[in-house]
């Protein structure tokens, strides 16, 4: 999980997103939504998540287990706005 930059807690949906940065540590521009099993863009200025693809079920299970099995602290709490749901 070295590429994960932060654990985001969505207070509105009451679930977690794994946030990461494509170009460096200054801002989060991508995320994995564990509740929906999607990966997408994340705008950390406005807390907007736009899913662009679906993960395989086994990948979502593996990531969820990693979070549950490790003592992760929440790096950021917000209410995430979601745009453009990905078709299943």
N, C-alpha and C positions, 0 to 999 in steps of 0.2 A: 504494500500500500504506500510505497514511497512517493508515487505520483499524486496522491491525494493531498491537497493543500489544507483542507479544512472540512469540518463536519458542521453542516448548516441544519439548524432545527427550524422547521416551518411551523410557527405558532398557529397559523390558520388551519392547516391540514393535519397538524400534530404528527408529522413524520419527518424523516431525515433525507437530506441530499448530501452527497459527497461532492464537494466543490474542488475544482482544480484550475490551474492556470496554464494556458498553452504557451505563453510567451514570457513567463517570469513570475515572480512572487508578488508583484505590486497590486494585482487585481485578479479576481476570480472571473473567468470567462466561459467556463464549462461546468456541467454538473451531471451527476447520475441521480435520478429520482428513484429511490428504492421502493417506494409505494407503487409506482406505476411501471417500473422496470424499463424506464426510458433513459436515454442519454441525450443531452442537448446543450444549447447555449445558455449562459447565465449572465445577466447584466447586474453586476454587483452595485452599481450606482442606484438603480431603481428596484432591485430585487425581483427581476423578471426572469422566469425560466421558460424557454421555448424548446420543447422536445423535438428532436429530429430523427430519432431512430429507437428501435426496441432492442433490449438485451435478451439473450436466451434465458429461459427460466432458471437453468442451473447456474448461470452467472449471477443472477439476482440472489439466489439462495446462498451462494458462496460469499458474496459481499455482505449480505445480512448476517451470516454467521461470523464473519470477521469482526464486524462491529459489535455483536453481542458477546463474543469471546474475549474481546480486549477492552481494557479500561480507557475508553476514549472520552475526552471531554468535549463538550459542545463549544465550538469556536465562535459561532455567530447565531443569534436568534433573530428571526424576522418573520413577517408574513409575506410569503412568496406569491407573486402574481404569476399565473400560468397562462401562456398563450398557445394557440394552435395545437390542439391535441393531435398526437400521431395516430393514424389509423392502425388498428390492431392487425 
